[in-house]
Amino acid sequence: MRKRKSGQPAGTDLDWFVIPIETLRRWGLIVLLVLVAAGVGFYLYSRNKRSPQEKARIEIAEADSMLSRATRAAGSVRPGSNVAQARDFLGDARQSYSASRWEEAFRLAIESQSYSRRALGSAGSGEQGDATFIFVEGDVSLQRAGRSTFEPARQRQPLFDGDFVKAGKTGSAEIMFNDGTLYTIRPGSLFECRKPQASEASGSQIKMISGAINVYTSSATAAVDTDSATAAIERDSRASVDVAMGEKTEVVSYRGRTTVSTGKETVVLEGREKISADAASRQFSPKIALPDSPQPVLPADNRIYDLKTGDQVELKWTKVSDATRYRLQISRSRLFVPDSTEVDLDDRVQTQSRVKVSKEGSYFWRVAAIDSSGVASDWSLVRRFRMMTEPVKEGGGDGAPPELVVSPPQQMGNLFLIYGKTEPGAIVTVNAEPADVEPDGSFKKTITVERDGASVLVVKSVDASGNETVKRVRIFVESL
């Protein structure tokens, strides 16, 4: 029988030792660290040893969770948005998983997570649209993609792929796409914003349902699709598309080049050429050449007239050799919406006209040439004059420079929208280019900056007395 050791309690065969508490703590910490290291090692080992199928399944589950959070944060899902793209990639990942294409499913799930992160990062800050309303006048409304009702359009409101824009009989608007293309919507028009279908395609794209639109391209192309034809407008060009729903599409190339296709035929239009495409036959009419455009001569732009001394305004423009008559319009609207157009005469045979204007305010005027066949030219440049009861006299005034407030520029690539306010009656320029100034002094200017990197925009306001205020706005164009 084993003998009891000295000091061992009776009735037990256990050996007792006295161990300091600090020693126990040290050993416990060491054991814990060993266990944690073993767990991490096992996790990494097991993860690396996961099959491609298991990896794809895990990433799809993570993508699904992130998409749910992104959808809740966004509130609504617009076609083409980050949330919509995350959803599409996740759907593709699930299809690939069902087809046992594990690596492809894994990659698509990771892509979906990336778009969800972008959506979560931009939630609450406002997502940049594909285009922006830069000027809205009269009855213009917007229908968001996936919705059934129209809402009033607002200046600086973003537009996205799938949105519809409608201008009523008294409405018109200017829309700028991110590539710098400017669309001017005429009254009674309806169109849909679209993204190019091919991933390698660039430039803006819309679908015209009815009405008419003017397109001004700069550094990118544009495409206008109708039920009759597609007009592909090249860079640095200007064209118009007029759609009679269910009947025909008329395309006019004012500057540059526009290629028009019906699916059966293709025609290239150079400057001052127009053509029509029949919706039923998909055939073109013969090309028609447009006359040259006249240009305003008098009065000088922004000329101020004193109604106390007279209400007669003499307008003069350049002669066009092929013209047999001219069409003259005077409007209170810069976009010449019908309700604001006070003079519309197409029987002027001289290159001048004297008009009586008895109401105070700003007026815009333009003129077009019409040849013996009844074909009209493009409109001339728009000029403005003002009728005032107490205009500021040259050299008079208090000698104080005009107030000038410039809002932070709105940037779309290398295109900048400059907004602000100055003294009523003042003339504003941005880098020596004239801006549109409203009677209350608010102004707007779109300017393209070709140089990459940091630049300075010089905004100048000059009142009728010659006093001026200059402000400099720093901008930055990032190289792609």
GINORQUI-V735562 format. One line per field, one symbol per residue. ss: DSSP state (H for helix, E for strand, - for the rest). psi: psi as a letter, one per 20 degrees, with the letter a starting at -180 (. if undefined). burial: # if it has 16 or more other C-alpha atoms within 10 Angstrom, else .. Layout:
ss: ???
psi: ???
burial: ???
//
This chain:
ss: --------------------HHHHHHHHHHHHHHHHHHHHHHHHHHHH---HHHHHHHHHHHHHHHHHHHHHHH-------HHHHHHHHHHHHHHHHH---HHHHHHHHHHHHHHHHHHHHH--------EEEEEEE--EEEE-------EE-----EE----EEEE----EEEEEE----EEEE---EEEEEE---------EEEEEEEEEEEEE-----EEEE----EEEE----EEEEEEE---EEEEEEEE--EEEE----EEEE---EEEEEE-----E---EE------EEE----EEEE-----EEEEEE-----EEEEEEEEE------HHHEEEEEEEE---EEEEE----EEEEEEEEEEE----E------EEEEEE---------------EEE---EEE--EEEEEEEE----EEEE--EE-EE----EEEEEEE----EEEEEEEEEE-----EEEEEEEEEE---
psi: ppqpqpipqqjqjqppqopqhhgggghggggghgggghggghggghghjqqhgggggghggghgghhgghghhhgqoqpirhghhggghgghghghghjkngggggghghgghghhggghhipiippprhrpoipppbnprpoqpiriqqqpqqpjpqqrpiqqpppahjqqrppprhjipppoprqkqprppqqpgphiqrrrpropgrbqqppoqejrrqpoprihrpooprqlrprqppoopjfrppppohqbqppppihhqppppaqlqrqqpphgikqqrqqppqrqprqqgqrqpkppqoihiqkppppqrqqphipirqppppqiphjlqghiohpnpkkoirkrppqpoiqqaqqqqrqqqpahijpqrqqrqprqrppqhmqpqpibaiipqqqoppqpqopncjppopqaqappiqppqoljpqroprhjiqrqppqpohpqaqrppoppppriiiqqppqppprpppq.
burial: ...................................................#..###.##..##.##..##.##..###########.######.##...######.#############.##.....#################.......##.########################################.......################.################.########...###############.....############..###....########..#..#.####.....#.######..################.##....#.#..##....#....##########....#####.#######............######..#.####################....####..#######.#.......#.############....#.#...
//
